[in-house]
Structures are given as C-alpha cells and as structure tokens.
Amino acid sequence: MLTPFLGIERVAYFTMEIAAAPQIPTYGGGLGILAGDTLRTAADLELPVVAVSLVSRSGYFRQSLSVEGLQSEAPDPWDPAASLPRLAAKVAVPIENRDVWVCAWLYTIEAHSGGRAPVIFLDTDLPENEAADRELTHRLYGGDTAYRLKQEIVLGIGGLRMLAALGFRIRKYHMNEGHAALLALELLRQAVVPPPDQRPGEPPYDLPDVRERCIFTTHTPVGAGHDQFDYPLVDRLLGNFVERDTLRRLAGSDRLDMTQLALNLSGYVNGVAKRHAEISRRMYPGYIVRAVTNGVHPHTWTHPAFAALYDRHLPGWCHEPEMLVRADCCLGDDDVWQAHAIAKRGLVERVRALTGVSLDPDLPTLGFARRMTAYKRPELLFSDLDRLRAIARRRPFQVVLAGKAHPRDEDGKRRIAQVHAALRALAPDIRGAFLPNYDMALAQVLIPGVDVWLNTPQRPLEASGTSGMKAALNGVPSLSVLDGWWIEGCVEGITGWSIGDGPDSASDGDAESLYAKLEREVLPKHAEREAWIRVMKRAISHNGSVFTSHRMMRRYASEAYL
Ligand SMILES: *Cc1c(COP(=O)(O)O)cnc(C)c1O
C-alpha cells in the first residue's frame, strides 16, 4: 500500500489540520485548506511530499445557527476505519513518563492527472492506551493547554517516529505553523554530539544539522495563533526529553514558545505573503524571514462551468495555471458570463435550500465568508445601515455571508449575532443570508456564485487570506482592504478594488471607504455588462493565473526543499 511512496526521499509536511477532502472534517479553516491544497498540488506535480496530521475523529465542529444568529456547536465525527487503510506500524511517545501508543491511517490524494500524495493521519485511539490518552487525537483545537501540548507531542514527535517506522526516507521537514515544532526536538535528540566532542557552554546537539533539515512557515501575526506553554507543564509532560538549558535557549526562557523554537531550528523560514514576511521580520528581529505568497489549488477551487471553459480554450491549465494569463484575450464574453450565471444559479439554489431566502439571480451579490473573529471585522459592512439602504435604493444589491467562530471565541460569536441582526433590519430593503456551517464544500458553491468578494480585515493582521484567490479563479473580483495577498493582487479598477488608503493607513476610515467604493465604482461598473466582464476576465488572467498552490509549491520546491 505504501510501497509506491517509499522509493524516493520525500519532504514531510507536518500540519495540525488538513482539508484532505471535503468529506474529511480534519480542518478548522484557512490553514487546513492550505495544507490540503499543498498536497493536492504535490500530487498534480508529482512532487515527493508526505503529509502528517492528526486524525481528529470528532472533527472541528458542525455549526448551527438560531434565527438570532446564536451559534451552537456539535461534534462532526468521522470514522477513518470506514474508508481508509490502517497502516501496520505503531510507535510510542513519552507523555508524563508513560508510553502513549500511536497508530496511523493512510489517505491517498489522487490528482486527475494520475499523481498521488500520501497523508498520514495519526491516531491514539488504541486499546493499549489509557482512556484519556485514547482521546488525544479526537478534537481539533479542543481541550485545555495540557491537551494541546499532548496533541503537539503526538504530532511532532509521534509523527517523526511514525514516518521512520513506516520506512519513509525524509530529506526535509516542513512545519506548517508552529504546532509541529516539537518534531525538531526529536531531530535534536537524534543529533546528540558524542561527549568527547561536546564543548562546555554549548548545547550537546548538532544544531546546524537539524536546521539544515527544517523549514518553518509562519501563518499569522495574531498572538493567539502562536502556542506557548509554561515550563512546569512542559517539564511534567515531557520530562528531560531534551537537555533543559538547550530547550530554554531555543524556545524561550520564560515559556516554551513554539514559534521561537521553530525559528531557531529551521534553516528556511517564510511568511505567507510579502507584507506578512515584512511584519514577521519586525516581530522576530534577527531572523531571515522570506516570503512565499500562498496560493489555492486550481482544479479544486474552479467551478466546473469555468473549468470546462478553460479546458476548451486553455488546455493544460490544471497543470500549468499560468496559462490563465491569456484568459482576458481568448475567452469569449458570453462564455464567461454564462459560466458565471451557472455558478450563481447554484448558489441561489443552495441559499434557498439552507435558509429559505430567495436571492435574485440578476442582482449584484456581495460575498463574505471566513472565520468570524475580531480582526476579520465581519460587521464592518453593516456599520451604517441607513447608508447601505440609501446605496441600495439607487443600485440594488444583495449579500451572502458565512463563517464559524471558534467555540471559545465569545467575541466572534457576538459578531455573528450582530450580522444576523443587521440582516434582519435590512430586510426587505436589502436581501441577505447567512449560511450555516461554512466548510470546503460550501465554499466551493459560495465563492464562485457571488459577483464581488468582500474582505475587511484589520491591517496588518491578515497574513495572506486565500478565499479571494479562489474568487479570482472564477472571475469574481475582490473588494478588499489592502492587506495580505491583496496588496500583491489588487490593480485598482482592473482586478478589483481596494478599501482604505493603503497598507499603512489607519483603519478608522475603512467603512466610509467601503461604502464610497461600492456606491461609486463597484455597483455602477456591474451595471455595464461589457465593462464588468472585462474586470472578471482580468481577475482570472492577472490573479487566477498567479495565486495558485502550483506557483507556491514550485517555489517551495526550488527555494526550500532542494
Ligand atoms: C478558503 C477558506 C478559508 C480561508 O479563507 P480566508 O480568505 O483566508 O479567510 C476558510 N474556510 C474555508 C472553508 C475556506 O474554503
């Protein structure tokens, strides 16, 4: 089963979450989608990568919403045994001085070109483990700090041991965010300097050897995205896994900071957009932080109606999406409009089925969907309802939103309710719907089905953002704050529109700027069919062609992996 994957050296891609397929709920949001797109591209391009993640049997959560927009959460379980082969290896990791056993399931990502990429899902739900340990790989981003640290021990240390037990030969270890940084501690242990060669005052490990093999991608400037653990907890769970002084030197003297650990043990470090790399360099002075701008998987995120169009006029685009650069010249206006109309009908039907709201397929539709949390500012569009009504009286439009708040993010949940209240207040003047349980499958319907993709993060906290890239592949322009990838993707009035006065400007004028752009640029342009289709085509040719995971992975391959 694994034999075809063991022949050549691979890059091991460690990630806490991964959207390996729409029906496997082992992801919470953008980070997991990116991991899935990374592996889908590895399969397409036949790059030798193996992903390691947790099986997360209870999934992230299923969101349901009351009429008032109160979120409730239910487990979203899946059973790996129902569809995946279990691999014939078992490894132990040390937690609180006992062995916790880890087994693994194999999911194989298959590209339509025939390439394949393996995903190893780690699982501690084994009869030889104590009851509490059996649940360590159940809940994604659930549980307390000790639970999280145990998960990260399973992921980093268990994952590394599992790859070895399965017979993988690994040339580089790529940490997708700091969650996986404990893998570097296991590498340290394997790189002990023999006592005669140890130097007083120096760590007894070959640090350059470990750095040579590790790559670290940091994904957010938001503090809560960076795990930190108190040393009493670390000492209790991990004991003397690596030498005490070395650990404090590499991971921080007060608390174990996973980001710092990863920074100190990786020979290649990058942020996920040019702006994000710049912000990260300011956050971590003294480290070289490169920029590899994120991308999305072309075939996964292109609506079938557009995929058929590209197949007809730009054959080979799935392997070489750069070919989409010609979209503005060689796609017919009517064909683009028809493909969009099909995508939009699909969305209108889904909205009716999910919420009972009937959207008008002829009205311009704004879309907004992402994790509902403070810095994403989902409420910004609704900061002045009278103003919105006034705009809609002259130029009618409608809105579709979606997004989950993390179960412990009370502020994020309040924002969902706030958006619901705004939508109720706006009806009947402006039609709108909030779709429950935003996930990969819903995103595939929602994003291509709208006319304008809205994004309003608080600068500079959107490291990259990827949903606007998915929109571009489907000829949907963005109306977005200049942050993350949009600083690279926005050509004003050509590929979409910016909100605010630029990446360094204050955010207080953003609502006004959003309303002005909507009223004076976006909606009037939408009323001119030909001019609008020109924008759609340029979104495809300027941005759809560039912001793909194929470009991203070719860069990782040539600059970090080789
Ligand atoms: C693409 C995607 C995201 C990430 O979108 P951002 O623009 O980065 O916020 C989150 N969730 C789902 C389901 C997605 O498809």
The ligand as an SDF file (V2000), in Angstrom:
LIG
                    3D

 15 15  0  0  0  0  0  0  0  0999 V2000
  -10.5600   29.3280    1.7600 C   0  0  0  0  0  0  0  0  0  0  0  0
  -11.2440   29.0030    3.0330 C   0  0  0  0  0  0  0  0  0  0  0  0
  -10.8750   29.6510    4.2200 C   0  0  0  0  0  0  0  0  0  0  0  0
   -9.8080   30.7120    4.2760 C   0  0  0  0  0  0  0  0  0  0  0  0
  -10.2850   31.9220    3.7400 O   0  0  0  0  0  0  0  0  0  0  0  0
   -9.5860   33.3200    4.1080 P   0  0  0  0  0  0  0  0  0  0  0  0
   -9.8480   34.1850    2.9480 O   0  0  0  0  0  0  0  0  0  0  0  0
   -8.1300   33.0190    4.2650 O   0  0  0  0  0  0  0  0  0  0  0  0
  -10.2010   33.8000    5.3560 O   0  0  0  0  0  0  0  0  0  0  0  0
  -11.5330   29.3000    5.3830 C   0  0  0  0  0  0  0  0  0  0  0  0
  -12.5030   28.3740    5.3870 N   0  0  0  0  0  0  0  0  0  0  0  0
  -12.8950   27.7450    4.2580 C   0  0  0  0  0  0  0  0  0  0  0  0
  -13.9640   26.7180    4.3420 C   0  0  0  0  0  0  0  0  0  0  0  0
  -12.2780   28.0400    3.0430 C   0  0  0  0  0  0  0  0  0  0  0  0
  -12.6500   27.3870    1.9350 O   0  0  0  0  0  0  0  0  0  0  0  0
  1  2  1  0
  2  3  1  0
  2 14  2  0
  3  4  1  0
  3 10  2  0
  4  5  1  0
  5  6  1  0
  6  7  2  0
  6  8  1  0
  6  9  1  0
 10 11  1  0
 11 12  2  0
 12 13  1  0
 12 14  1  0
 14 15  1  0
M  END
$$$$
